[in-house]
Amino acid sequence: MKKWIISLLFFFTFPFIVNAENSWTVETSQNAILYSAPDTTSTPATQLAESLQLPASHYENGFYTVSYNGMTGYISSSQARSLFEASTSAFQVADQAIPYYNLKNGDLFRRGMLEPGAVFKRSGSSGGYHSIVYNGMEYFVPEQGTLPVITAAPTDFTGKAVFSYRMLPEVEAVVTNKAGQRIGTLARGQFVYLLDQQNGKGKINYLSQEGWINLSDFVHSDYFNPKKNLSHTELNYFLRTLHGMYPEFTELKRIGYSVEGREILAFKLGTSKKEVLMDASVHAREHMTSNVLAEMIDTYSYHYLNNSVYAGYNARNAFNKASVWFVPMVNPDGVTLVQSGASAVKNGALATRINGGSTNFNRWKANVRGVDLNDNFASRWETIRGGNTKPAYMAYKGPAPFSEPEAKALKDFMKSRPFESYVSYHSSGQIMYWFNYQASKEYKRDLALARNLSTITGYKVMPPQYLPGSGASADYFIQETKKPGISLEISTFVGERPVPLANWDRIWKQNSKVGLYLAVEAFSRK
């Protein structure tokens, strides 16, 4: 399959209709025909003499619009040529598919193709080439096959990129318009901005018009910026983009919806039927954990693609031994509330009342209607002691186990696949919990796994808690599967607030190899 590197630095554009501010002259060839419409199947208006010079005002899809004996008609560019000498600020139009190049060490390297009808602004000419300067880079187009046209500057197609992805094509890739008609190509070294994506297609700005590429023709270098708050919208965009690029070794699945209807997505990396589950942002204020999983997805998929070693592991080898499913944001409503306030969610007024009238939601852990999802699982839920008895910013277990759609979605996903182990990321304390009344054999296995993770992360392994009930997702996983379920707390204690972004570097250093280790460990287990 063709592959490229995505990075969004450069966008070319070209419309197919060129209107001239000033007319110019075209000269007819032998047997030229003046048509009544810009179509060779239309009614011929008249036969034209050879070398007849006519004023032209328009060029579109291979036809000049000209005036002849007081009437307007159309001549195919195959039967006429332009006589206009363009100024250095003129726009050019291609009447056939032609390549464009850049110059490196004295040699021209092809960067793509312009389809018939493409327009571009010429900054000069030299050695049989028009030069184009765009975004500070110079490109060259052969003069042969181009038709000089004076025109107003094309209206730029604009769009806002959600992420700045670096795209470096490895091979020539086709660009189409929205209708799927080919409008050009991109070649190795070309940069484009990814403005949007849907159904495995990416939207780019291509010579002043909307262009579409196949995401599966691209690869990436380093997309995700972990030193920022990651919104639910950005996260899902990121997951869909990576899956569109790598359908051969990733899978994307919607496992459910939040209270307010936000999608909860799961992303799989690897091809093995043996699988591990990891999740994050069960608690709203702990959204730094989503950054950890997103950075894992970004980093691991890059090294999987390149069959390279990261943190001491060959990524492709690791994830072909055991695939990892990532659910990076279990509580999207709560995260949105914490990050953007009450106005960003439908139940903002309810959340504000639950929050004692305060519009500061930094301490909020629950879902949008005040249920703590990590108390809502059926792990001896009925025996939970303490906590709140009504909706609150934290520690309210809900009216019944799995009363919340987010907890139910995660439970159903857990039970839908034979996961070998489960790690749930939480945010504060640099500790890990692993115990839920395991039998002796499982106790030793799970404690050994926790100690190995402690060696990797530096986090303290907590002793058995012997709680009567917890309602926690990891405890439920242990109870139902008899396999390891671990909660990891990623940061030093920061109080009732999100983990500061300043803590990121240390957190990533401690967790960068966790997903790789879990895949290899699951494979080694009988």
C-alpha positions as CSV (number, residue, x, y, z in Angstrom):
1,M,0.0,0.0,0.0
2,K,1.2,3.5,-0.8
3,K,2.3,5.4,2.4
4,W,3.2,9.0,3.2
5,I,4.2,11.0,6.2
6,I,1.5,13.5,7.3
7,S,2.5,17.0,8.5
8,L,0.5,20.0,7.7
9,L,2.8,22.8,6.5
10,F,2.0,23.4,2.9
11,F,-1.1,23.7,0.8
12,F,-1.3,24.4,-3.0
13,T,-4.6,25.3,-4.7
14,F,-6.1,25.7,-8.1
15,P,-9.6,26.4,-9.5
16,F,-10.6,25.2,-12.8
17,I,-12.4,28.3,-14.0
18,V,-10.2,31.3,-14.9
19,N,-11.8,34.7,-15.6
20,A,-9.6,37.3,-17.2
21,E,-9.5,40.9,-16.2
22,N,-8.0,41.7,-19.6
23,S,-8.4,39.9,-22.8
24,W,-5.5,38.4,-24.6
25,T,-5.0,36.9,-28.0
26,V,-5.1,33.3,-29.3
27,E,-4.0,32.1,-32.7
28,T,-5.9,29.4,-34.5
29,S,-4.4,26.2,-35.9
30,Q,-5.3,24.4,-39.1
31,N,-9.0,23.3,-39.3
32,A,-9.9,25.1,-36.1
33,I,-13.6,25.1,-35.3
34,L,-15.6,27.7,-33.4
35,Y,-18.2,25.9,-31.2
36,S,-21.4,27.3,-29.8
37,A,-20.6,25.7,-26.4
38,P,-17.3,24.6,-24.6
39,D,-17.8,21.0,-25.9
40,T,-16.7,19.4,-29.1
41,T,-20.1,17.6,-29.4
42,S,-21.9,21.0,-29.4
43,T,-23.1,22.6,-32.7
44,P,-20.1,24.1,-34.7
45,A,-20.7,27.8,-35.3
46,T,-18.1,28.1,-38.1
47,Q,-14.8,26.8,-39.5
48,L,-11.9,29.2,-38.8
49,A,-9.0,30.0,-41.0
50,E,-5.5,29.0,-39.9
51,S,-3.4,31.6,-38.0
52,L,-6.4,33.7,-37.3
53,Q,-5.8,35.9,-34.2
54,L,-8.8,36.4,-31.9
55,P,-9.3,38.1,-28.6
56,A,-9.9,35.7,-25.7
57,S,-11.5,36.5,-22.4
58,H,-11.9,33.2,-20.6
59,Y,-10.3,29.7,-20.3
60,E,-12.2,26.7,-18.8
61,N,-11.7,22.9,-19.1
62,G,-9.6,23.1,-22.3
63,F,-11.7,25.8,-24.1
64,Y,-11.0,29.5,-24.9
65,T,-13.9,31.9,-24.9
66,V,-13.3,34.2,-27.9
67,S,-15.0,36.9,-30.0
68,Y,-15.4,36.4,-33.7
69,N,-17.3,38.7,-36.1
70,G,-19.4,40.1,-33.2
71,M,-20.3,36.7,-31.7
72,T,-19.0,34.8,-28.8
73,G,-17.8,31.2,-29.3
74,Y,-15.4,28.5,-28.0
75,I,-12.2,27.1,-29.4
76,S,-10.5,23.9,-28.1
77,S,-7.0,24.6,-26.8
78,S,-5.9,21.7,-29.1
79,Q,-6.8,24.0,-32.0
80,A,-5.3,27.3,-30.8
81,R,-2.4,28.8,-28.8
82,S,-2.0,31.8,-26.7
83,L,0.0,34.8,-27.9
84,F,-0.1,36.7,-24.6
85,E,3.2,37.6,-23.0
86,A,2.5,37.4,-19.3
87,S,3.9,39.8,-16.8
88,T,5.7,38.5,-13.8
89,S,2.5,38.8,-11.7
90,A,0.3,36.9,-14.2
91,F,-1.5,33.7,-13.4
92,Q,-0.9,30.7,-15.7
93,V,-3.3,27.9,-16.7
94,A,-2.3,24.4,-17.7
95,D,-4.0,23.0,-20.8
96,Q,-2.6,19.5,-20.1
97,A,-1.3,17.5,-17.2
98,I,2.2,18.8,-16.4
99,P,4.6,18.1,-13.6
100,Y,5.9,20.7,-11.1
101,Y,9.4,20.5,-9.4
102,N,11.6,22.0,-6.8
103,L,15.3,22.6,-7.0
104,K,17.8,20.9,-4.8
105,N,21.6,21.0,-5.3
106,G,21.1,22.1,-8.8
107,D,18.7,19.3,-9.8
108,L,15.0,19.4,-10.3
109,F,12.9,16.9,-8.3
110,R,9.3,16.3,-9.2
111,R,6.8,17.1,-6.5
112,G,3.5,16.3,-8.2
113,M,1.3,16.9,-11.2
114,L,-1.0,19.7,-12.3
115,E,-4.1,18.5,-14.1
116,P,-5.5,20.2,-17.1
117,G,-7.1,23.5,-16.1
118,A,-4.8,24.1,-13.1
119,V,-3.9,27.7,-12.4
120,F,-0.9,29.2,-10.6
121,K,0.7,32.6,-10.1
122,R,4.0,32.9,-11.9
123,S,6.8,34.9,-10.2
124,G,9.2,34.7,-13.2
125,S,10.6,32.5,-15.9
126,S,14.0,30.9,-16.5
127,G,15.4,28.1,-18.7
128,G,12.0,27.1,-20.0
129,Y,10.3,27.0,-16.6
130,H,7.8,29.3,-14.8
131,S,8.8,29.8,-11.2
132,I,6.2,29.8,-8.4
133,V,6.9,31.0,-4.9
134,Y,4.5,29.7,-2.2
135,N,4.9,29.8,1.6
136,G,8.5,30.8,1.1
137,M,9.3,27.8,-1.2
138,E,10.0,28.0,-4.9
139,Y,8.6,25.5,-7.5
140,F,9.1,25.2,-11.2
141,V,6.6,24.4,-13.9
142,P,7.6,23.7,-17.6
143,E,6.5,26.5,-19.9
144,Q,5.4,23.9,-22.4
145,G,1.8,22.9,-21.8
146,T,0.9,26.2,-20.0
147,L,-1.2,29.0,-21.3
148,P,-0.6,32.6,-20.0
149,V,-3.8,34.2,-18.6
150,I,-4.2,37.4,-16.7
151,T,-6.8,36.9,-14.0
152,A,-7.7,38.1,-10.6
153,A,-6.2,36.1,-7.7
154,P,-8.1,32.9,-7.1
155,T,-10.3,32.9,-4.0
156,D,-8.4,30.9,-1.4
157,F,-10.0,27.8,0.0
158,T,-9.5,28.1,3.7
159,G,-10.0,25.7,6.6
160,K,-8.7,25.2,10.1
161,A,-6.6,22.2,10.9
162,V,-7.4,20.4,14.2
163,F,-3.9,19.1,14.4
164,S,-0.7,20.1,12.6
165,Y,0.4,16.8,11.0
166,R,3.5,16.6,8.9
167,M,2.8,14.8,5.6
168,L,5.7,13.7,3.5
169,P,4.6,11.6,0.6
170,E,6.7,8.6,-0.2
171,V,5.0,8.0,-3.5
172,E,2.8,9.9,-5.9
173,A,-0.7,10.2,-4.5
174,V,-3.9,11.2,-6.2
175,V,-5.9,14.3,-5.1
176,T,-9.6,14.4,-6.0
177,N,-12.3,17.0,-5.6
178,K,-15.3,16.3,-3.4
179,A,-17.1,14.5,-6.3
180,G,-14.2,12.1,-6.6
181,Q,-12.8,13.5,-9.8
182,R,-9.0,13.6,-10.1
183,I,-7.6,17.1,-9.9
184,G,-3.9,16.4,-9.4
185,T,-1.2,14.5,-7.5
186,L,1.3,14.9,-4.7
187,A,4.8,13.5,-4.7
188,R,7.5,12.8,-2.3
189,G,8.4,15.7,-0.1
190,Q,5.2,17.7,-0.6
191,F,3.7,19.2,2.5
192,V,-0.1,19.6,3.0
193,Y,-2.4,20.7,5.8
194,L,-5.0,18.1,6.9
195,L,-8.1,20.2,7.4
196,D,-10.6,17.5,8.0
197,Q,-11.2,13.8,7.6
198,Q,-14.1,11.5,7.2
199,N,-14.5,7.9,6.1
200,G,-10.8,7.4,5.5
201,K,-10.5,10.5,3.3
202,G,-8.6,13.6,4.3
203,K,-9.4,17.2,3.1
204,I,-6.6,19.4,2.1
205,N,-6.1,22.8,0.5
206,Y,-4.9,22.1,-3.0
207,L,-4.1,25.0,-5.2
208,S,-7.0,27.2,-4.0
209,Q,-9.6,24.6,-4.0
210,E,-10.8,21.7,-1.8
211,G,-8.9,18.5,-2.4
212,W,-9.3,15.0,-1.0
213,I,-6.7,12.4,-0.4
214,N,-6.8,8.8,0.8
215,L,-5.5,8.8,4.4
216,S,-4.2,5.2,3.8
217,D,-1.6,6.8,1.4
218,F,0.1,8.6,4.3
219,V,2.1,7.9,7.4
220,H,3.0,10.2,10.2
221,S,6.0,11.3,12.2
222,D,4.8,12.8,15.5
223,Y,1.2,14.1,15.5
224,F,0.1,14.5,19.0
225,N,1.1,17.4,21.2
226,P,0.8,16.1,24.8
227,K,1.5,19.4,26.5
228,K,-2.0,20.7,26.1
229,N,-5.5,19.8,27.3
230,L,-6.9,17.2,24.9
231,S,-10.6,17.8,24.2
232,H,-13.0,15.0,23.4
233,T,-13.4,16.4,19.9
234,E,-9.7,16.5,19.2
235,L,-9.1,13.1,20.6
236,N,-11.8,11.4,18.4
237,Y,-10.5,13.3,15.4
238,F,-7.0,12.0,16.2
239,L,-8.1,8.4,16.6
240,R,-10.1,8.5,13.4
241,T,-7.2,10.0,11.4
242,L,-4.7,7.4,12.6
243,H,-7.1,4.5,11.9
244,G,-7.7,5.9,8.5
245,M,-4.0,5.9,7.8
246,Y,-3.3,2.4,9.2
247,P,-6.4,0.2,8.7
248,E,-4.1,-2.8,8.2
249,F,-2.9,-2.8,11.8
250,T,-5.4,-0.7,13.8
251,E,-9.1,-1.0,14.6
252,L,-11.5,1.7,15.8
253,K,-14.7,0.8,17.6
254,R,-17.5,2.9,19.2
255,I,-18.2,1.1,22.4
256,G,-21.0,3.4,23.6
257,Y,-22.1,7.0,24.4
258,S,-22.0,9.2,27.4
259,V,-25.0,10.7,29.2
260,E,-25.0,13.6,26.7
261,G,-24.4,11.4,23.6
262,R,-20.7,11.9,23.2
263,E,-19.0,8.9,21.5
264,I,-16.7,6.7,23.6
265,L,-14.1,5.2,21.2
266,A,-11.7,2.3,21.5
267,F,-8.6,2.1,19.4
268,K,-6.7,-1.2,18.9
269,L,-3.1,-1.4,17.9
270,G,-1.7,-4.7,16.7
271,T,-2.9,-7.9,14.8
272,S,-2.9,-10.5,17.6
273,K,-6.1,-12.1,18.8
274,K,-4.6,-12.0,22.3
275,E,-5.6,-8.6,23.7
276,V,-5.0,-6.2,26.6
277,L,-7.3,-3.3,27.6
278,M,-6.2,0.1,28.8
279,D,-8.4,3.1,29.6
280,A,-8.1,6.7,30.9
281,S,-10.2,9.7,32.1
282,V,-12.7,7.6,34.1
283,H,-12.5,10.6,36.4
284,A,-13.1,14.0,34.8
285,R,-10.4,16.1,36.4
286,E,-7.9,13.3,35.6
287,H,-7.8,14.1,31.8
288,M,-4.0,14.1,31.8
289,T,-4.4,10.4,31.6
290,S,-6.0,10.7,28.2
291,N,-2.8,12.4,27.0
292,V,-0.8,9.4,28.2
293,L,-2.8,7.0,26.1
294,A,-2.9,9.3,23.1
295,E,0.9,9.7,23.2
296,M,1.2,5.9,23.4
297,I,-1.0,5.5,20.4
298,D,0.9,8.1,18.5
299,T,4.4,6.9,19.4
300,Y,3.7,3.2,19.2
301,S,1.9,3.3,15.8
302,Y,4.8,5.2,14.3
303,H,7.3,2.6,15.5
304,Y,5.0,-0.3,14.5
305,L,4.8,1.2,11.0
306,N,8.6,1.5,10.8
307,N,9.3,-1.8,12.5
308,S,11.6,0.0,14.8
309,V,12.6,-0.2,18.5
310,Y,11.2,2.2,21.1
311,A,12.0,2.1,24.8
312,G,13.8,-1.2,24.3
313,Y,10.9,-3.0,22.5
314,N,10.3,-3.7,18.8
315,A,6.9,-2.2,18.6
316,R,5.6,-4.4,15.7
317,N,6.8,-7.5,17.4
318,A,5.3,-6.5,20.7
319,F,1.8,-5.7,19.3
320,N,1.7,-8.7,17.0
321,K,2.2,-10.8,20.1
322,A,-0.7,-9.1,22.0
323,S,-2.8,-6.3,20.7
324,V,-3.7,-3.4,23.0
325,W,-7.1,-1.7,23.0
326,F,-7.0,1.9,24.2
327,V,-10.1,3.7,25.5
328,P,-8.6,7.1,26.1
329,M,-11.7,9.0,27.4
330,V,-14.3,7.0,29.3
331,N,-15.9,10.1,30.8
332,P,-16.1,12.7,27.9
333,D,-19.0,14.8,29.4
334,G,-17.1,15.2,32.7
335,V,-13.8,16.0,30.9
336,T,-15.6,18.6,28.8
337,L,-17.2,20.1,31.9
338,V,-13.8,20.4,33.6
339,Q,-12.0,21.8,30.6
340,S,-14.6,24.2,29.2
341,G,-17.2,24.9,31.9
342,A,-20.9,24.6,32.3
343,S,-21.7,26.3,29.0
344,A,-20.0,23.5,27.1
345,V,-22.4,20.7,28.3
346,K,-26.1,20.3,28.1
347,N,-26.4,19.6,31.8
348,G,-24.4,22.6,32.8
349,A,-27.1,24.0,35.1
350,L,-27.5,20.7,36.9
351,A,-23.7,20.3,37.3
352,T,-23.5,23.8,38.7
353,R,-26.2,23.1,41.3
354,I,-24.4,19.8,42.2
355,N,-21.2,21.8,42.5
356,G,-22.8,24.1,45.1
357,G,-23.4,26.9,42.7
358,S,-19.7,27.2,41.8
359,T,-18.7,27.5,38.1
360,N,-15.2,26.3,38.9
361,F,-15.2,22.6,38.1
362,N,-11.5,21.9,38.6
363,R,-12.2,19.4,41.4
364,W,-15.0,17.5,39.5
365,K,-14.4,13.7,39.1
366,A,-17.9,12.5,38.3
367,N,-19.8,12.2,35.1
368,V,-22.0,15.2,34.1
369,R,-24.9,14.2,36.4
370,G,-22.8,13.7,39.5
371,V,-22.1,9.9,39.5
372,D,-18.6,8.8,40.2
373,L,-18.0,6.2,37.5
374,N,-15.3,4.4,39.5
375,D,-17.9,3.7,42.1
376,N,-20.6,2.5,39.6
377,F,-19.2,-1.0,38.8
378,A,-20.7,-4.1,40.3
379,S,-17.7,-5.0,42.4
380,R,-19.6,-5.6,45.7
381,W,-21.3,-2.2,44.9
382,E,-24.0,-2.8,47.5
383,T,-21.4,-3.0,50.3
384,I,-19.6,0.4,49.6
385,R,-19.4,2.4,52.7
386,G,-18.9,6.2,53.0
387,G,-19.0,8.5,50.1
388,N,-21.9,10.7,49.1
389,T,-25.5,9.7,49.1
390,K,-26.7,11.9,46.3
391,P,-25.1,13.4,43.1
392,A,-21.8,15.1,43.9
393,Y,-18.6,16.1,42.3
394,M,-17.1,12.8,43.5
395,A,-17.8,9.6,45.5
396,Y,-21.5,9.2,44.7
397,K,-21.9,5.6,43.6
398,G,-25.2,6.1,41.7
399,P,-28.7,4.6,42.2
400,A,-27.6,1.2,41.0
401,P,-24.6,-0.6,39.5
402,F,-24.0,0.4,35.9
403,S,-26.7,3.1,36.1
404,E,-24.4,5.3,34.0
405,P,-24.0,4.7,30.3
406,E,-20.3,5.3,30.4
407,A,-19.8,2.5,33.0
408,K,-22.1,0.2,31.2
409,A,-20.3,0.8,27.9
410,L,-16.9,-0.1,29.5
411,K,-18.4,-3.1,31.2
412,D,-19.9,-4.4,28.0
413,F,-16.6,-3.9,26.1
414,M,-14.7,-5.8,28.9
415,K,-17.1,-8.7,28.6
416,S,-17.1,-8.7,24.8
417,R,-13.5,-9.9,24.4
418,P,-11.2,-12.2,26.3
419,F,-8.8,-9.5,27.6
420,E,-5.6,-10.9,29.3
421,S,-5.2,-7.9,31.5
422,Y,-6.6,-4.4,32.2
423,V,-4.9,-1.2,33.3
424,S,-7.0,1.9,34.2
425,Y,-5.1,5.2,34.4
426,H,-5.9,7.7,37.2
427,S,-4.0,10.8,38.1
428,S,-2.7,11.5,41.5
429,G,-0.3,9.7,44.0
430,Q,2.2,7.7,41.9
431,I,0.8,4.5,43.3
432,M,-0.9,1.4,42.0
433,Y,-3.8,-0.8,43.2
434,W,-3.9,-4.4,42.0
435,F,-5.8,-6.4,44.7
436,N,-9.4,-7.7,44.8
437,Y,-9.4,-10.9,46.9
438,Q,-7.6,-13.0,44.2
439,A,-7.0,-16.7,44.9
440,S,-3.5,-17.7,45.8
441,K,-2.3,-18.5,42.3
442,E,-3.8,-15.3,40.8
443,Y,-2.5,-13.3,43.8
444,K,1.1,-14.2,43.1
445,R,0.7,-13.6,39.3
446,D,-0.9,-10.2,39.8
447,L,1.5,-9.0,42.5
448,A,4.4,-10.0,40.2
449,L,2.9,-7.9,37.4
450,A,2.3,-4.9,39.7
451,R,5.9,-5.1,40.9
452,N,7.2,-5.2,37.3
453,L,5.1,-2.1,36.5
454,S,6.5,-0.5,39.6
455,T,10.1,-1.2,38.3
456,I,9.1,0.5,35.0
457,T,7.2,3.5,36.4
458,G,8.7,4.0,39.9
459,Y,5.1,3.9,41.4
460,K,4.5,2.3,44.7
461,V,2.6,-1.0,44.8
462,M,-0.1,-0.6,47.4
463,P,-0.7,-3.4,49.9
464,P,-4.1,-5.2,49.8
465,Q,-6.9,-2.9,51.0
466,Y,-9.5,-5.5,51.9
467,L,-12.3,-3.1,51.2
468,P,-15.9,-4.5,51.6
469,G,-16.7,-3.1,48.2
470,S,-15.3,-0.5,45.8
471,G,-17.4,-0.2,42.6
472,A,-14.1,0.3,40.8
473,S,-13.6,-0.8,37.2
474,A,-10.3,-2.7,37.9
475,D,-11.8,-4.6,40.8
476,Y,-14.8,-5.5,38.6
477,F,-12.4,-6.8,35.9
478,I,-10.5,-9.0,38.4
479,Q,-13.7,-10.3,39.9
480,E,-15.3,-11.2,36.5
481,T,-12.2,-12.5,34.6
482,K,-9.8,-13.8,37.3
483,K,-7.1,-11.9,35.4
484,P,-4.9,-8.9,36.4
485,G,-6.7,-5.5,36.8
486,I,-4.5,-2.6,37.9
487,S,-5.2,1.1,38.6
488,L,-2.2,3.4,38.0
489,E,-2.0,6.9,39.5
490,I,0.4,8.8,37.3
491,S,1.4,12.0,39.1
492,T,2.6,13.3,42.4
493,F,-0.3,14.3,44.6
494,V,-1.7,17.6,43.3
495,G,-4.9,18.0,45.3
496,E,-8.4,18.4,43.9
497,R,-7.5,19.7,40.5
498,P,-6.2,18.5,37.1
499,V,-2.6,17.5,36.9
500,P,-0.5,20.5,35.7
501,L,0.9,20.2,32.2
502,A,4.3,21.1,33.7
503,N,4.3,17.5,35.1
504,W,4.0,15.9,31.6
505,D,7.7,15.2,30.9
506,R,8.2,13.2,34.1
507,I,4.9,11.4,33.6
508,W,5.7,10.3,30.1
509,K,9.2,9.2,31.0
510,Q,7.6,6.9,33.7
511,N,4.9,5.5,31.4
512,S,6.4,5.5,27.9
513,K,6.9,1.7,27.8
514,V,3.9,0.5,29.8
515,G,1.8,-0.4,26.8
516,L,4.7,-2.3,25.2
517,Y,5.4,-4.2,28.4
518,L,1.8,-5.2,28.9
519,A,1.6,-6.6,25.3
520,V,4.8,-8.7,25.8
521,E,3.7,-9.8,29.3
522,A,0.3,-10.9,28.1
523,F,1.8,-13.0,25.3
524,S,4.2,-14.7,27.7
525,R,1.4,-15.8,30.1
526,K,-0.1,-19.3,29.6
